[in-house]
Amino acid sequence: MEKKAIHFGGGNIGRGFVAEFLHTAGYEVVFVDVMDNIISALQNTKSYQVTEVSDEGETTKTITNYRAINSKTNESDVINEISTASIVTCAVGPNILKFIAPVIAKGIDARTDATPLAVVACENAIGATDTLHQFIKDNTAQDRVGSLPDRARFANSAIDRIVPAQAPDSGLNVRIEKFYEWAVESTPFGEFGHPEIPAIHWVSHLEPYIERKLFTVNTGHATAAYYGYHLGKKTIAEALKDTYIRGIVRDVLQETASLIVDKHEISAAEQQEYVETIITRISNPYLEDTVERVGRAPMRKVSRKERFIGPAAQLAERGGKFQSLLGSFEMALRFQNVEGDEESVELAKVLKENSPADAAIRLTGLDREHSLFPHVVKVVDDVQSDTKEAGQPRI
C-alpha cells in the first residue's frame, strides 16, 4: 500500500523543503491549507519544480504525486486523510499550531491502524511538536487522552534550509538553498520504529541540533537583516558585503558559539567550522533574500526562547558575554512600521504605549528577577527615547 503523508502549509517551505523530501521517500503528499489560491493551484497543477541553488550552480527536481485539501471548507476530508496516513507534518508558523490542532486531533481520534501516526512539526521554534502535541491533547476527549500514544507519536525536529523570497511569477515552483539539515527525535517512536525518510537525520537527543541551528543560522541571518535594514541595504548578501555588518555578525556568533560549546560539549573547532559555513550560506548572492523578508515578524524573534533573548539569557545565567546579542536585539526593536509587516507595526505600538520594563516583559517574556532583565530594559529605554526624540530610529 502506498505511503501517505499529510502536510499542513502549502507555502514555500512546505512545498520546497518538507514535501520534496517526503516525495523523494515515496510518499503521496496531501497538502492541507486554508488559502484558496494555494489549494486551487495545487489541485489544478500536476507537478511543480524545486530548484536547489548553490555557488556550484542549480539543480531542478520535479515534484509529483500530491493532492490538496482546503481544511476551511472540507474538514471532514482532512480528518479522513489523517485517519489513514503514516505521517503528519506542518510548516505553518509557530503561532498557527493552535489552529491546526483541532482537525489533527479529530483525525488521530478516528484512526484504527495498529501503527501510530508520526507527527512532526517543522517550524523555526524550539519544541514546536511538543507545543502542537499539547494543543492536540487540549482538543481530545479527556477519556481518550490516556490512549493517545496508541494512535500517534510526537517527535520534535530541527530544520535548516534557507528559502528566499520567490519571484512573483514563480507560481508553485520554489527556488531554495541546496544545503539542508533535518534532524528529528527517534526515541518517541519506540518499538514501532521511525518512518523511513532518508533526508531525516534521526537523533536520540535533539536539543543540541535545535540550539546550534537556531542560535547560529537564525541569529546570524536576523542580525544581518536588522543591521542591514537600518544601514539601507537591500539584500542579506549586500549587507554581509559590508565589513561593519559582517564583523557584527561574527561578534554575535562568537557569543552564541561560546554557549553551544560549553552547554552541548561540541568542540570549539567544530562550532567555528559551522559558523563559517553559515556565514558563507547566508552571504550567497544567488538566494537574493531581502532584509525586510528576513527581518519580518520582529516580535516573535525577540521573544523568550528565540534567537536573541534565548542565548543571551542563558549566557547571562552562566556569566558569559552577551552584549553583541543585545545589539541585535536593539536593531530588531528598531524594525518598526515596515510596510507589509504587521508585527513591526504592533512592535511600534507596544514600545509607544508601555514603560521600558513593561515593554520588556511584554516583548521578551523575561522575569523581572532574571539577570538579563535590567540590560534588556536599558535597551528598550534607549530605543523608546530615540524614537520619541527623533521621530525615527537611529543606529
Secondary structure, 3 states (H helix, E strand, C coil): CCEEEEEECCCHHHHHHHHHHHHHCCEEEEEEECCHHHHHHHHCCCCEEEEEEECCEEEEEEECCEEEEECCCCHHHHHHHHHCCCEEEECCCHHHHHHHHHHHHHHHHCCCCCCCEEEEECCCCCCHHHHHHHHHHHCCCHHHHCCHHHHEEECCEEEECCCCCCCCCCCCCEEEECCCEEEEECHHHHHHCCCCCCCCEEECCCHHHHHHHHHHHHHHHHHHHHHHHHCCCCEHHHHHHCHHHHHHHHHHHHHHHHHHHHHHCCCHHHHHHHHHHHHHHHCCHHHCCEHHHHHCCHHHHCCCCCCCHHHHHHHHHHCCCCHHHHHHHHHHHCCCCCCCCHHHHHHHHHHHHCCHHHHHHHHHCCCCCCCCHHHHHHHHHHHHHHHHHHCCCCC
